[in-house]
Amino acid sequence: MKSYLFNFKNLIKKYKNLQNFDIFKIFFAIFLFIFIIFLILNENNIQYFLNGFNSLSNFQCYVLDVGQASSTVLVFPDKSVFVVDTGSVDSAKDMISQMDYIFSKNKIKDVDCLILTHSDADHVGGTTQFLEKYQVNQILRPKILSESEFEVEIDENYLVSTTVTYSNAITSIYKEPNCQVEFIEDTYFDKFGIEIFAPVKDFDKDTNYYSPFIKIEYAGKRLLLTGDATDEREKEFMQANAEEKYDFLLVAHHGSKYSSSIEFLEFVSPTYALISAGDNTHPSQEVVSRLKNLQVKGIFCTKTDGLIGISVFSQGNLKICSLRNQFDFPLLVTVVGCGIFVILGTVSRDKRKISQLS
Ligand SMILES: [Zn+2]
């Protein structure tokens, strides 16, 4: 009878151990299942986990998360870099940290060309910090004069911006060593497939008018950057160019309803729309509706998506990643899951030890 009871107790212990072990295994299976589902639902996450956000190779374009401002980085397959605008004074630190991240992943040291689209503070505000941090070989600046003592060309016919931010930016660009500074003109960078469409007029009282259109073509895919282009500039662009489909459009003026006319959007017919915005009124609902009516495949906005990255492979296939929404969640699931996994594993092992001792 005694030996029977003893065996029975052992049997219960064994069963309890088995139960712990089963909970452990079941939890692991559920966690793995959920994690795999998350990865399958978002192919970009797999790219992130396999390659890292910005080592997707070939041509890369990044719309930086700089709040209600604008800064875009273009990385070419040979690791040449173009930067278009430097965000605002307030966002300069964020801009630099995102650039550091992109540049270190791509092993980039120097910037080939900086383009300042126009004089507004949300586009030139980070210029001083940017030039302090990186060596830039060429700078293209708008034909808007400043009150900087370094201003080289004084032409009475040109618009003068009296803001301190613009003046500081102009001072910094002329202080940059070994750097060629030029006004924005119609330019074609053959090597990079970059075409710049400068404003037609030399003078306009609206600083946004000065925004150039920057077209980049790589592996048959087209990207159009617009700065804060006005509807007048959009008309100039339509007059000077043939109607062409663009794969990516950086929507003008942070998605303001006064730009991105229906005619212009139909003319460039974007597959994906990218918006740099960060306040309550941008992007405007009107522009979002216009884009939705055009049935664009996707609208990405830095306000909700954070840093947006595009990669175009040499065969012409695309990848789009956004830093805020897409990799944080699976990462959270992984970290929490691993934490619970370890705790359950430890508890289960301890229980087994206790039961072996008793
Ligand atoms: Zn702006």
Residues whose N, C-alpha, C, O or C-beta is under 5 A from the ligand:
A	BS01	ZN	D122 D228
